[in-house]
Amino acid sequence: MTKLRAPLTIDAALARIAGQIPGGWNAMAKALSDRKSASLVRAWGDPDRREKIPLADALELDLAYRDAGGDGAPLYETYGYLLDAAGTFRFASEIALGRLAVEAIREGGEAHAALVLAAQPGVEARQKHDAMREVDEAIEALQSARIVLEAMTRPRATGPPGAEG
C-alpha cells in the first residue's frame, strides 16, 4: 500500500529519488557503497519507522539521483528546508527581539532629541507635548521588547510541529 507523504520531508525526498532511479528502491540499495538492503532503504522513507538515513548514505543517494538524470539533491534540499524551518521556529523570539530593539532605539533617540528641545528656554507648549508623545512612543517600544524578553525566559519547544522524519 502506498503511503501519503508530506512534501518537504525526508520520506518524500527518498520517494523522489526512488522515482528517478531506474529500479527504484532496490537500485537505491545497490547504489550505496555498503550495500544496504532494499527493505532498510524503504524503512528510511517510512515516517512510521524508527530507522533514519545516515548522512553518508544520504549523500550517496543524492549523487545517484543526479547520475540518473535528476536535477538537484532531494535529501540535501529537504534537510536545508527542515533546518531553516526549525531555526526560524526555535529563534523566532530572538528575531522578533532584534526587530523590537531597532524600534526601541529609534523611538528612544526621537524621545531624547524631543526632550532636549523641550528643555530649551522659551520653548512652546506644542514642543513639550511633542516630547511627551515621543517619550510615550519610546516607552511603548521598550514595553514591547520587555514582553518578548519575558516570554523568552519561559521554557519553549525545540522545533516546528512535524519536523521529525
Contacts in CASP RR format, 6 or more apart in sequence:
PFRMAT RR
TARGET T0000
AUTHOR 0000-0000-0000
METHOD contacts of the structure
MODEL  1
MTKLRAPLTIDAALARIAGQIPGGWNAMAKALSDRKSASLVRAWGDPDRR
EKIPLADALELDLAYRDAGGDGAPLYETYGYLLDAAGTFRFASEIALGRL
AVEAIREGGEAHAALVLAAQPGVEARQKHDAMREVDEAIEALQSARIVLE
AMTRPRATGPPGAEG
3 11 0 8 1.000
3 46 0 8 1.000
3 47 0 8 1.000
3 48 0 8 1.000
5 11 0 8 1.000
5 12 0 8 1.000
5 15 0 8 1.000
5 45 0 8 1.000
5 47 0 8 1.000
6 12 0 8 1.000
6 47 0 8 1.000
8 78 0 8 1.000
8 81 0 8 1.000
8 82 0 8 1.000
9 47 0 8 1.000
9 78 0 8 1.000
9 82 0 8 1.000
9 165 0 8 1.000
10 44 0 8 1.000
10 45 0 8 1.000
10 52 0 8 1.000
10 53 0 8 1.000
10 75 0 8 1.000
10 78 0 8 1.000
10 79 0 8 1.000
10 82 0 8 1.000
10 165 0 8 1.000
11 44 0 8 1.000
11 45 0 8 1.000
11 46 0 8 1.000
11 47 0 8 1.000
11 165 0 8 1.000
12 74 0 8 1.000
12 78 0 8 1.000
13 74 0 8 1.000
13 75 0 8 1.000
13 77 0 8 1.000
13 78 0 8 1.000
14 28 0 8 1.000
14 41 0 8 1.000
14 44 0 8 1.000
14 45 0 8 1.000
14 53 0 8 1.000
14 61 0 8 1.000
14 74 0 8 1.000
14 75 0 8 1.000
15 45 0 8 1.000
16 65 0 8 1.000
16 74 0 8 1.000
17 28 0 8 1.000
17 61 0 8 1.000
17 62 0 8 1.000
17 64 0 8 1.000
17 65 0 8 1.000
17 74 0 8 1.000
17 75 0 8 1.000
18 24 0 8 1.000
18 25 0 8 1.000
18 28 0 8 1.000
20 65 0 8 1.000
20 68 0 8 1.000
20 69 0 8 1.000
20 70 0 8 1.000
21 27 0 8 1.000
21 28 0 8 1.000
21 31 0 8 1.000
21 64 0 8 1.000
21 65 0 8 1.000
21 68 0 8 1.000
22 68 0 8 1.000
25 38 0 8 1.000
25 41 0 8 1.000
25 42 0 8 1.000
26 38 0 8 1.000
27 64 0 8 1.000
28 38 0 8 1.000
28 41 0 8 1.000
28 61 0 8 1.000
28 64 0 8 1.000
29 35 0 8 1.000
29 36 0 8 1.000
29 37 0 8 1.000
29 38 0 8 1.000
29 40 0 8 1.000
29 41 0 8 1.000
31 60 0 8 1.000
31 61 0 8 1.000
31 64 0 8 1.000
32 41 0 8 1.000
32 57 0 8 1.000
32 60 0 8 1.000
32 61 0 8 1.000
33 60 0 8 1.000
36 57 0 8 1.000
40 51 0 8 1.000
43 49 0 8 1.000
43 51 0 8 1.000
44 51 0 8 1.000
44 52 0 8 1.000
44 53 0 8 1.000
44 57 0 8 1.000
45 53 0 8 1.000
47 164 0 8 1.000
47 165 0 8 1.000
52 165 0 8 1.000
53 61 0 8 1.000
53 75 0 8 1.000
58 75 0 8 1.000
58 76 0 8 1.000
58 79 0 8 1.000
59 75 0 8 1.000
59 76 0 8 1.000
61 75 0 8 1.000
62 72 0 8 1.000
62 73 0 8 1.000
62 74 0 8 1.000
62 75 0 8 1.000
62 76 0 8 1.000
63 73 0 8 1.000
65 72 0 8 1.000
65 73 0 8 1.000
65 74 0 8 1.000
66 72 0 8 1.000
66 73 0 8 1.000
82 163 0 8 1.000
85 160 0 8 1.000
85 163 0 8 1.000
86 158 0 8 1.000
86 159 0 8 1.000
86 160 0 8 1.000
86 163 0 8 1.000
87 159 0 8 1.000
88 95 0 8 1.000
88 160 0 8 1.000
89 157 0 8 1.000
89 159 0 8 1.000
89 160 0 8 1.000
90 156 0 8 1.000
90 158 0 8 1.000
90 159 0 8 1.000
93 148 0 8 1.000
93 151 0 8 1.000
93 152 0 8 1.000
93 156 0 8 1.000
94 152 0 8 1.000
96 148 0 8 1.000
97 145 0 8 1.000
97 148 0 8 1.000
97 149 0 8 1.000
97 152 0 8 1.000
100 141 0 8 1.000
100 144 0 8 1.000
100 145 0 8 1.000
100 148 0 8 1.000
101 145 0 8 1.000
103 141 0 8 1.000
103 144 0 8 1.000
103 145 0 8 1.000
104 138 0 8 1.000
104 141 0 8 1.000
104 142 0 8 1.000
104 144 0 8 1.000
104 145 0 8 1.000
106 141 0 8 1.000
107 134 0 8 1.000
107 137 0 8 1.000
107 138 0 8 1.000
107 140 0 8 1.000
107 141 0 8 1.000
107 142 0 8 1.000
108 134 0 8 1.000
108 138 0 8 1.000
108 141 0 8 1.000
109 138 0 8 1.000
110 134 0 8 1.000
110 137 0 8 1.000
110 138 0 8 1.000
111 131 0 8 1.000
111 134 0 8 1.000
111 135 0 8 1.000
111 137 0 8 1.000
111 138 0 8 1.000
113 134 0 8 1.000
114 127 0 8 1.000
114 130 0 8 1.000
114 131 0 8 1.000
114 133 0 8 1.000
114 134 0 8 1.000
114 135 0 8 1.000
115 131 0 8 1.000
115 134 0 8 1.000
115 135 0 8 1.000
117 123 0 8 1.000
117 127 0 8 1.000
117 130 0 8 1.000
117 131 0 8 1.000
118 127 0 8 1.000
118 128 0 8 1.000
118 130 0 8 1.000
118 131 0 8 1.000
END
